[in-house]
Amino acid sequence: MGYFPFFMEIAGKQGVIAGGGKVAARKVEKLLAFHPVLTVIAPKIEACMWEQRRHLEAHRETLLHICERPFALSDLYGADFVIAATDDTEVNSSISDYCKENKIPVNVVDDKEKCTFFFPALIKQGAFTVGISTDGKSPIAASWAKNCMEQVLPEGMGEIIDLLGQVRPEVMEAIPDEAKRKEVLTQMFYYCLEKNRTVTLTIEELRSFYTGSRSESFF
């Protein structure tokens, strides 16, 4: 049947990670790119997790809190989402049951049936994000698809998206006709791809597409 790929804003949301090993650290690394506030709880926290926190502190960010102690279900109060990554299947099961009962999204590492959401294989460049999932059936296949996509994506896709995002509100206001607006936005996008120098592209260049100073097509 498959899982619908919702894209949700998690910046500032409270995430709880039960487990302090390398698997948990990989989940934390993926999540931090989207700026939630994470609390990691485990009796033993691996060095890689501490290193992630030191890196954040060096940039004066307080997105990762570490509690080196046994996990308790009371730690889930107020959580917006939960990752169960302990090496104790009973603890993971109790976390899953609690989250399902309280309608908290939960991911249990390597246990598809106990999850209500999966971690996709991610491609992220700025605001440009691609998530690839196989419903937890074949992470290797998702990783393969990610590698294939990364090879064909143009360099600087994130910068292209950010630049287009800045000018889009102006286009929406300047061109009331939907068909013409779509054509202009499409031309802008392909222009950025063809230039392949997004760092030096400016909003002024893109404005020429709807101010009448540029007439040629880039299709």
C-alpha positions as CSV (number, residue, x, y, z in Angstrom):
1,M,0.0,0.0,0.0
2,G,2.8,2.4,0.8
3,Y,3.3,5.4,3.0
4,F,2.4,8.9,1.9
5,P,5.4,11.2,2.0
6,F,4.3,14.1,4.1
7,F,6.8,17.0,4.3
8,M,6.5,18.6,7.7
9,E,8.0,21.6,9.4
10,I,10.0,20.2,12.5
11,A,12.1,23.3,13.3
12,G,11.7,23.9,17.0
13,K,9.8,20.7,17.5
14,Q,10.7,18.5,20.4
15,G,12.2,15.2,19.4
16,V,13.2,12.4,21.9
17,I,15.8,9.8,20.9
18,A,16.1,6.7,23.2
19,G,19.6,5.3,22.6
20,G,23.0,6.7,22.4
21,G,24.9,4.5,19.9
22,K,26.0,5.0,16.4
23,V,22.6,4.3,14.9
24,A,21.0,6.9,17.1
25,A,23.8,9.3,16.1
26,R,23.0,8.9,12.4
27,K,19.4,9.7,13.1
28,V,20.3,12.8,15.0
29,E,22.6,13.9,12.2
30,K,19.8,13.7,9.7
31,L,17.3,15.5,11.9
32,L,19.6,18.3,12.9
33,A,19.7,19.6,9.3
34,F,16.0,20.5,9.9
35,H,16.6,22.3,13.3
36,P,14.4,20.4,15.7
37,V,15.3,20.4,19.4
38,L,16.5,16.9,20.3
39,T,16.9,15.2,23.6
40,V,19.0,12.0,23.6
41,I,18.7,9.6,26.5
42,A,20.7,6.5,27.2
43,P,22.8,4.9,30.0
44,K,25.8,5.1,27.7
45,I,26.3,7.8,25.1
46,E,28.9,7.1,22.3
47,A,31.6,9.6,21.6
48,C,30.1,10.4,18.1
49,M,27.0,11.9,19.8
50,W,29.1,14.1,22.1
51,E,31.0,15.3,19.1
52,Q,27.8,16.4,17.4
53,R,26.9,18.4,20.5
54,R,30.4,20.0,20.7
55,H,30.0,21.0,17.0
56,L,26.7,22.7,17.7
57,E,28.0,24.4,20.8
58,A,30.9,25.8,18.8
59,H,28.2,27.5,16.6
60,R,26.2,28.6,19.7
61,E,23.3,26.3,18.8
62,T,21.4,24.5,21.6
63,L,19.5,22.0,19.5
64,L,20.9,18.8,21.1
65,H,20.5,17.9,24.7
66,I,22.1,14.7,26.1
67,C,21.0,12.8,29.2
68,E,23.4,9.9,30.1
69,R,21.0,7.8,32.2
70,P,18.4,5.1,31.8
71,F,15.4,5.9,29.7
72,A,11.9,6.2,31.3
73,L,8.6,6.5,29.5
74,S,8.0,9.8,31.4
75,D,10.8,11.2,29.1
76,L,8.2,11.1,26.3
77,Y,5.9,13.7,27.8
78,G,5.6,16.7,25.5
79,A,7.5,15.0,22.6
80,D,6.5,15.8,19.1
81,F,8.2,12.7,17.6
82,V,10.3,9.9,19.0
83,I,13.1,7.6,17.8
84,A,13.6,4.3,19.6
85,A,17.1,3.2,19.0
86,T,18.1,1.2,22.1
87,D,19.5,-2.3,22.0
88,D,16.7,-3.5,24.2
89,T,13.7,-4.8,22.2
90,E,11.4,-4.6,25.3
91,V,12.2,-0.9,25.8
92,N,11.7,-0.2,22.1
93,S,8.4,-2.0,22.2
94,S,7.2,-0.1,25.2
95,I,8.2,3.2,23.5
96,S,6.3,2.2,20.4
97,D,3.2,1.2,22.4
98,Y,3.2,4.5,24.4
99,C,3.6,6.6,21.3
100,K,0.9,4.8,19.4
101,E,-1.5,5.2,22.3
102,N,-0.7,8.9,22.6
103,K,-0.6,9.6,18.8
104,I,3.1,10.6,18.8
105,P,5.0,9.7,15.6
106,V,7.5,7.1,16.4
107,N,10.3,5.3,14.5
108,V,11.7,2.1,16.0
109,V,15.1,1.2,14.4
110,D,15.0,-2.1,12.4
111,D,11.5,-2.9,13.4
112,K,9.0,-1.9,10.7
113,E,5.9,-3.1,12.5
114,K,6.5,-0.9,15.5
115,C,7.0,2.3,13.4
116,T,4.5,4.9,12.4
117,F,7.0,6.7,10.2
118,F,10.2,5.9,8.4
119,F,13.4,7.7,7.8
120,P,13.8,8.2,4.1
121,A,17.1,8.2,2.2
122,L,17.6,12.0,2.1
123,I,19.1,14.4,-0.5
124,K,19.2,17.9,0.9
125,Q,20.6,21.0,-0.7
126,G,19.2,24.1,1.1
127,A,15.4,24.2,0.6
128,F,15.6,21.4,-2.0
129,T,14.9,18.1,-0.3
130,V,14.2,14.6,-1.7
131,G,13.1,11.7,0.4
132,I,13.2,8.2,-0.8
133,S,11.4,5.4,1.0
134,T,10.7,1.7,0.4
135,D,8.3,1.3,3.3
136,G,11.2,0.0,5.4
137,K,11.4,-3.1,3.1
138,S,14.8,-2.3,1.5
139,P,16.9,0.5,2.8
140,I,19.6,-0.6,0.3
141,A,17.3,0.1,-2.6
142,A,16.5,3.5,-1.2
143,S,20.2,4.3,-0.8
144,W,20.9,3.1,-4.4
145,A,18.2,5.4,-5.7
146,K,19.6,8.3,-3.7
147,N,23.1,7.8,-5.2
148,C,21.6,7.7,-8.7
149,M,19.7,10.9,-8.2
150,E,22.7,12.7,-6.6
151,Q,24.7,12.0,-9.8
152,V,22.2,13.6,-12.1
153,L,21.2,16.6,-10.1
154,P,22.9,19.8,-11.2
155,E,25.4,21.4,-8.8
156,G,23.9,24.2,-6.8
157,M,20.3,23.1,-6.9
158,G,19.8,24.4,-3.4
159,E,21.0,27.9,-4.4
160,I,18.7,27.8,-7.5
161,I,15.7,27.0,-5.3
162,D,16.6,29.7,-2.7
163,L,16.9,32.3,-5.4
164,L,13.7,31.4,-7.1
165,G,12.0,31.4,-3.7
166,Q,13.1,35.0,-3.2
167,V,11.7,36.2,-6.5
168,R,8.5,34.1,-6.6
169,P,6.3,36.5,-4.5
170,E,7.2,39.3,-6.8
171,V,6.2,37.3,-9.9
172,M,2.9,36.3,-8.2
173,E,2.1,39.9,-7.6
174,A,3.3,41.2,-11.0
175,I,1.6,38.6,-13.2
176,P,-2.0,37.9,-12.3
177,D,-2.5,35.5,-15.3
178,E,-1.8,31.9,-14.1
179,A,-0.6,30.6,-17.4
180,K,1.8,33.5,-18.1
181,R,3.1,33.3,-14.5
182,K,3.8,29.6,-14.8
183,E,5.7,30.2,-18.1
184,V,7.8,33.0,-16.5
185,L,8.7,30.8,-13.5
186,T,9.6,27.9,-15.8
187,Q,11.8,30.1,-17.9
188,M,13.6,31.4,-14.8
189,F,14.2,27.9,-13.5
190,Y,15.7,26.7,-16.9
191,Y,17.7,29.8,-17.1
192,C,19.3,29.1,-13.7
193,L,20.1,25.5,-14.8
194,E,21.7,26.6,-18.1
195,K,23.8,29.3,-16.4
196,N,25.1,26.7,-13.9
197,R,26.6,29.6,-11.9
198,T,23.9,30.2,-9.3
199,V,26.3,31.8,-6.8
200,T,26.7,34.8,-9.1
201,L,23.1,34.9,-10.3
202,T,21.1,37.8,-8.9
203,I,17.4,38.7,-8.4
204,E,17.9,41.5,-10.8
205,E,18.7,39.0,-13.6
206,L,15.6,37.1,-12.9
207,R,13.4,40.2,-12.6
208,S,14.2,40.8,-16.3
209,F,11.9,37.9,-17.2
210,Y,8.8,39.7,-16.0
211,T,9.7,43.4,-16.4
212,G,9.9,43.2,-20.1
213,S,13.6,43.7,-20.5
214,R,14.1,40.0,-21.6
215,S,12.2,38.6,-24.6
216,E,14.1,35.5,-25.6
217,S,13.1,32.0,-24.5
218,F,15.3,29.5,-22.8
219,F,13.5,26.3,-23.7
